[in-house]
Amino acid sequence: MYKIIESTENLNRDLWMEIDLGAIAHNMRVVRKIACSPLISAVVKADGYGHGAVAVAQTLLDNGADRFSVATPDEAFELREHFEDIPILILSEVDAHLAPELARKNIAVTVASADKLRAVCCELRGSASPLLVHIKVDTGMGRIGFEPSDSAADEISEVLRTLNQESAIYIEGVFSHFAKADDEDLTFSHIQARRFLDFVDALKMRGIEPEIKHMANSAAIINLPEYHFDMVRAGILLFGTTPTGERFERYLDGEIVQLRPALSVKSRATFVKKLDKESGIGYCHAYIAEPGEVIITVPAGYADGVSRTLSGKLEVLVGGRRCRQVGNICMDQMMVKGFDGAKAGDEIILVGSCGSDAVTVEEIAQKMGTLNYEVMCMFSKRIPRVYLK
C-alpha cells in the first residue's frame, strides 16, 4: 500500500503524486447532472485508476455516487473494510468458492455463464446470507457474458429453478458493456442496446426481473443518454478526462461545465550539472550531450511507472519550461536536458500544469502509443500520494 499523506512537508522522497479531491468532487457532480439514471456506480477498479480507491471513495459518495464497482474480490474486500453498508459490485467473474464470503460481506458478483451460476449456487447451499448476482450478457464486446438468446435465458431459468431452492441467490441486476460508445458512428451501440433489451425481455418472460439494468460506461454516459437505464457506471470521467481524451464541455444549469484533471505527478531535481565536455548519458549512452549542456537528474524511473518506452520522448516542466528527457530511463531515475539557472531542489512536473502549459496523461499516452487509462493506472504504489482537500 502506498503512503497517504496530507502535506508535501511529510514526504520521504523527492517524487510524489497529488490528488485533487476538489476536482474529483466536481467531476462527480458533473456526472450526477448528466446521468439520466437514478443510480450511479463509481467505478474505482485498478485502485481508483491509480488515484487511490479508498482515499477518493468518500468524496465520490459525498458528491453523487450511490455505490461502487470494482474488478476483483480483493478490491471489493478493501473497500468493504472502510465502507460497511455501501453496495459494491465485482464486474468480473469470481471463483465460486468465494461466494459464501462475498454473500456475508454483501458484495455483489457478476455471473457470465450457466456453469458459473450453477457452481455459485452449489457453494451457497445452506448459506444464511443471500448472494447478490448481476447477470452479464455479451451484446458485442466479445469479452464475457451470456449470449443474448432465448436459449441462454432458458439456461439461467433452469439453473435457478433446480438449485436456487437450496441456495441463497438474489438476481439483483443484469448488465452489458458498450464496445464502441466513444465512436462518432453509434450504429453498433444501438444494436447492442437492442440486443440487451431483448434479453431483458426474455428473462422477464421466464419470471426473472432484476431491479437494476445497467449498460452505460463513461463513453455512453456522455453519448447515449437514452441507454442510462437504472444505473450508469462512471469511471474515467470521475478523474477528469474522457475515454477518447477529448475535452469535455457541456452547458449545464446556465454555465459551461468542464471536467477537471485530478492527478499530478511531481518531483524535485536531485542533481544538476553543466557539462564541460561531450558526455554519454545513462545506460548504453543512448544520448550524447554536448559541452555546455545542463543535465538534471530526476528521481523517477520505470519502477515508479515512468515507462522506459518514453526514453527520449518524454517532456517535463521545470519552472514552467518544457525540458526533454534524455538517455534511457532507469529503474529509479532519469535525466532531463535542462537550462542555465536550473538547480537541485527545483520542482519537476511530470504530469500536471504550471502557468499556461501542462503535461497531460493524453500527451504521455500518445507518445507511448496507448490510452490515457493505462497512463493513469501505471504509476507505482511506491509513489507517495498527497491528497489535496
Summary of the structure (lengths in Angstrom):
residues: 389
radius of gyration: 24.1
end to end distance: 20.7
largest distance: 81.9
contacts: 1342
relative contact order: 0.15
helix: 34%
strand: 28%
